[in-house]
Structure formats: structure tokens, C-alpha cells
Amino acid sequence: MKKTQLKIVKTAIQLFNKNGVANVRVQDIAIAATISPGNLTYHYKTKKDLMVAVLQYMKTLQKDMFPYQSVIEAPNWIDIVQTYLRFQIQFRFFYRDILEISNLVPESKKQYLKQIESVISYNKNGIYLSVDKGFMIPEPHEGHYHILATNSWAILNSWLTVREVLGKEIANIHRGINGLLELNYPYFTEKGKEFYQNIKAQLPELVESEINLVEEMTE
């Protein structure tokens, strides 16, 4: 992606996050990027073309989000969760305005579905790894941990929208991480509960800088 194209894409993301996809015109992006409308349409003739480029940029950054590694060691577990939450913050318009985006770019439905599936799969692999290491009990019955992994995705997927609607005092990144811990607590072994207590004790200090970052990115 060329320098001017990247500038346009990043500016579009900022405006989509702030005002919503439906409320941002190509002209608005050109003004915010301090380029002429003609220069913008030289690179992206329509809003759809620009959205395709934005989604490709998003896909590129998402590619290495979930490396296969242990997800049950502090602070690594928090690092991985934070990585996903920060990605959500950076592209929050995508989660909030997915219906509008899919109407503009129908292919985005596949990208949305693929992201859902990758997060659920990663969550499930983490659960099975936790069972193998003695942190969680064996699966109560077949398919149960798939549901648990899906519910974990639901928490990760919804917390930022709740925050934007109800405010940062009610929903912040601390609560998002804590929600995942509490969801999994009934399945922890005694070893897992030690891990839980360790994370809970470290959580305020570990996420303080991240909370500040969230506030900066969502202003």
C-alpha cells in the first residue's frame, strides 16, 4: 500500500470509529486527510473501494494476532487478551457497524465470520491446553467447551459496544478481562484457582497502562 493510500485508510478508520460508517462521506475523509477529493478518488473511486482497502488493512494486522502458544501463564494470558481487545478498539467501527459494512461490501460477512471462528477456535484450544496442564477439569460432556469458548468470544465481542453506549465507568478493559476469568472459574481445578488468584492480584497493575491507552484511543 502506497503512502497516500495508507494515509487515506488510516484517516477513514478514525472517522468511521468516531462518527459511524453511515455518517462519513468520501469528502469528509479527504478533508481530514488534508488531500483533495480528486486525489482521494484517484486511489479509491468509491466509498466501497475504500472500505475494501480498510478491511484488507485490518486483515493484514489481524493475521498474526493469535500465535499458537501457552495461553494460561500470567502475564502472557493477559497479554493475549489485551492484544485482541486493543485490536477491537482500533477497528471498533467494524464490530459496531457490521450490518452497514456488509451492505456496502457483502464479502465482509466472510471476514466477520472467519474472525469469529478463529477467536472461538483459539479459545477452545486454550481450554483444552488448560485441561492438559491440570488447570481446568475435563470437559463435562462433548461440545460443552465449544459453548464455553463461544461465550468467551461473546464477552470479548460485546464489551466495547457496551462501553460506548453506557460509558467507560460501566464497561472498561478491566471488566472485560475479569469477565473472562469469572466465566471460566467454575471449571478451574485447585491448580487453576491458584492461577485465578494470581491473575486477580496482578490485574489492576497489569492493565493500568492498557486502560490509559483505551481512554486515549476511544476519545
N, C-alpha and C positions, 0 to 999 in steps of 0.2 A: 504494500500500500504506500502510495506516494505521500510526501509530507503534507501537501494541501488536503489530500483526501483524508488523512488521519486527523487533521485539524477539524475538518468538517464533521467527521464521525464522532469525535470526542465532544464537540460542541452540541451536536444533535442529542447525544446521550444526556448531557447536562440539562438541556431544555426539556427533553422527554421526562426526565426524573422530576424536574421542578413543576412543570405545567401539565403533564399528561400528553400522550401521543396525539390525541384528537385535537388538542389546543395549540399545537405547534405547526406553523407553516414553514415552507421552504425559505420564504423571505425572512422569517424570524431567525432561522439558523444562519443565513448569510450575514445578517446584521450583527448577530452575536459573535460570529467568527471573523468579523471585520473584513469580509470579502464581498465582491459584487454578486448579485443574484446570477448574473451571466456566468461568472466564474464557477459558482456552485453547480449550476445546471450543466456546465461543460463536463463536470465529473459525474454528476448524478442528475439525470434528466428529470426524474420524478421523485416524489416522496417514497414511493415503493422501492425504487432503485437504491435510494439512500438507506432505507430500512434493511434491505438485503445486505448492504455493506456493514451496517451496525450489527446485525445478527451474526455475520461472518466473523467480525472482530470479537464479539462475545464468545463465539465458539472456539476461536483460537486461544483465548485466555483460559477457557474452561478445560481445555484439552488435558492438562496435567494437574487438574485440581485434586484428583483422588489417587495418589500413588498407592500401590499395594504395600502397606507396612502395618506394624502393630498400631492399633487404634485404642489400646486400653492401658497406655502408660502415660502418666502425668509428667510434664505438661503437654506431651505430644497429642493426647486426645483433644485437649482444649485447642491446641494449635490447628488441628484439622477442622474442628467445628468452626473456629474463628475464620479460617480460610473461606469456608463456604458462606458464612454469614456476611463476610466482607464482600464477597462476590455478589451476593444478593443486594447489598447496599449500592454497589457500583452500578448495577443494572436493575434497580428496583422497578423501573417502568415496565420491564418485561413481565414481571410477576403480577403487577397491578393491572396492566393494560393488555393482557394476553389476548382477550377477545378482539379488541380493536386491531391488534397486530396481526392476528390470524386472518381477519377480514381483508387486511391490506396485503399480507403476504401469506397465502394459505400454507406454503411449505413450512412456516414457522411452527405449525402444530406438531410436525415430526420432531423438530428440535426440542420443543417443550416436553413431548412425551419421552424422548431419549434422555433428557436431563432427569426427569422423574425416575425413570427406570435405573439410571446409573446411580443416583443417590440411594434408592431403595436397595439395590444390589450391594452397594458398598456398606450400607448399614447392616444388611443381613450377614455379609462376610465378617464384619466386625463382631457381630453377636456370636457366630459360630467359633470364631477365634477366641472369644472370651470364654466360651464353654470349654474349649480345648485346654485353655490355660487355667481353668478352675475358678474363673471369676463369676461365671453365671451357671445356673442349673441347666441340665439337659432340656431340650425342647419338650414342653408338656405333652404336645401331640403334633403330628405332622401339619405343617402350614402355620402353626401359631407364631413362630418367629418371623415369618414373612409379614404377618399382620403387625407385629411389633416394629419391624423395620419400616413399614409403610406409615405407621403412626409417628415414628420419629421424623420421617420426611415431612409429615403434615405440620409438626411443630416448627421445623426449620422453614417451611414454606410460608407459614402464616404470620410469624411473629412481627415481621417488618411492616406488613399491611396493617396489622393491629396497632402498631406504634404510630403510623402515620395518621390513623383515624382517631385514636384515643390519646396520643401524646406519649412522650418519652418517659414520663414518670410511671405510666402504667405498663408499658412494654419496652424493655431495653435489652441489650445483648446479654446482660447478666441473667435475666429471666429466661431468655431463650435457651441458654446453656443449662441452667438449673432445671428447666422443664424436661430436658432430655435425661438428666440424671434421675429425676423423680419417676419418670416413666419406666425406667429400667430397674429401679430399686427393688421391686418385688421379686426379681429374678436373680438378684445377687446372692452368691454364696457368702460365707463368713469372710473369705478372702476378698470377694467383691465388695463387701461392705467396708472393709478396711480401705480399699481403693476409693470408694464413695466418700468416706470421711476425709481422706487425704485431699481429694479434689475440692470438697466443700470448704476445707480450711484454707486452701490456696486460692480459691476462686476470686474473692474480692481483689486481691493483689494482682493476680494474673490477668484479669480482664479490665483493670482500671484504665490502662493506656488504650485498650481497644474501645472502651466506652467513649473516651475522649475523641477517638478517631471517628466513631459513629456519629457523634454530635457534629463534628466538622463536615462530614460527608452528607449529612441529611439536612443541614441548614438551608 
